[in-house]
Amino acid sequence: MIEARGDFPLPHSGLVQPFIADFTFLATRRRIAWIFSVEFLALGAVSGIMGSLLAAGFAALVLKKLLEIDFHPSVATHTLAVAIAALVAALAGWAASFRILGRKPLEILREE
């Protein structure tokens, strides 16, 4: 009997695990935790960069056009804002997905 998962037909019998079991990508809890951390930090950093650039642009516009004051952006302030955004995104991501690490990777993949 052939069982289809995704685009790949997989052989399946009562004694043999489905093909997906061989491709858990050696997903240890440590590796999954690392992948989650990198993903959350990257998303936070990108959002921090975008937010910092938009805030600087809006501040420059308001200061120059409405208040007629020169605008001098601070690199340290923008770097700190990006770092804080990355950390907040990582903490929020971990709070939302922490319970997943308590389960076996294969168990999670079978549910998907």
WONORDA-V6859 format. One record per residue. RES is the residue in one letter. PHI is phi in degrees with one decimal (none if undefined). OMEGA is omega in degrees with one decimal (* if undefined). D_FIRST is the distance of its C-alpha to the first C-alpha in whole Angstrom. Layout:
# WONORDA-V6859
RES_PHI_OMEGA_D_FIRST + RES_PHI_OMEGA_D_FIRST
This chain:
# WONORDA-V6859
M_none_179.6_0 + I_-108.0_178.1_4 + E_-113.9_-177.2_7 + A_-97.5_173.0_10 + R_-127.5_-175.4_13 + G_70.3_-179.4_16 + D_-99.8_-173.5_16 + F_-111.5_174.1_14 + P_-72.1_-176.0_10 + L_-121.8_175.8_9 + P_-70.7_-177.6_7 + H_-148.1_172.7_6 + S_-136.8_-178.8_7 + G_-66.2_-176.4_10 + L_-97.0_-174.4_13 + V_-110.0_176.3_12 + Q_-69.3_175.1_13 + P_-58.5_-176.5_12 + F_-55.5_-177.2_13 + I_-61.4_179.9_16 + A_-64.5_179.5_18 + D_-78.0_-176.5_19 + F_-120.6_171.1_20 + T_-82.3_176.0_23 + F_57.5_-178.3_25 + L_51.4_-172.6_27 + A_-78.0_174.8_28 + T_-79.9_178.6_31 + R_-61.6_179.3_33 + R_-64.2_179.8_36 + R_-66.4_178.5_34 + I_-64.2_177.8_33 + A_-61.6_178.5_37 + W_-64.8_179.5_38 + I_-61.5_178.0_36 + F_-59.9_-177.6_37 + S_-61.5_179.9_40 + V_-63.4_-179.9_40 + E_-62.6_-179.0_39 + F_-64.2_179.0_41 + L_-66.5_179.1_44 + A_-65.9_178.2_43 + L_-62.5_177.6_43 + G_-65.2_179.4_46 + A_-66.4_178.5_48 + V_-63.5_179.3_47 + S_-66.8_177.1_48 + G_-65.3_178.2_51 + I_-63.6_179.9_52 + M_-63.3_179.2_52 + G_-64.0_179.6_53 + S_-66.0_178.0_56 + L_-65.4_178.2_57 + L_-65.8_178.6_57 + A_-64.4_179.2_59 + A_-65.6_178.6_61 + G_-63.5_179.3_62 + F_-67.2_178.0_62 + A_-62.6_178.5_65 + A_-62.7_179.3_67 + L_-62.1_-178.9_67 + V_-65.7_-177.5_68 + L_-66.0_-177.5_71 + K_-77.3_-173.0_72 + K_-85.1_-175.6_72 + L_-91.9_-175.4_73 + L_-100.9_179.9_75 + E_54.4_178.4_76 + I_-120.5_177.1_75 + D_-67.9_179.4_74 + F_-104.8_178.2_70 + H_-127.1_-178.2_70 + P_-68.3_179.2_66 + S_-106.1_-179.9_65 + V_-64.9_-179.6_63 + A_-62.5_179.5_63 + T_-64.9_179.7_62 + H_-68.5_177.1_59 + T_-64.2_177.5_58 + L_-63.9_178.9_58 + A_-63.6_178.4_56 + V_-66.1_179.5_53 + A_-63.6_179.4_53 + I_-65.9_178.5_53 + A_-62.2_178.6_51 + A_-64.8_179.5_48 + L_-67.5_177.9_49 + V_-63.9_178.0_49 + A_-64.7_178.3_46 + A_-64.7_178.6_44 + L_-64.4_179.2_46 + A_-66.3_178.1_44 + G_-64.0_178.2_41 + W_-66.6_178.4_41 + A_-63.2_-178.5_42 + A_-80.3_-172.7_39 + S_-124.9_-176.7_36 + F_-63.7_-176.5_38 + R_-68.0_179.3_36 + I_-64.5_-178.0_32 + L_-68.2_178.1_34 + G_-78.0_-178.4_34 + R_-107.6_178.8_30 + K_-75.3_-178.5_27 + P_-57.2_-178.9_26 + L_-63.9_177.3_22 + E_-61.9_179.0_23 + I_-67.7_-179.5_24 + L_-65.3_179.1_22 + R_-66.8_179.1_19 + E_-70.8_-179.5_21 + E_-76.2_*_22
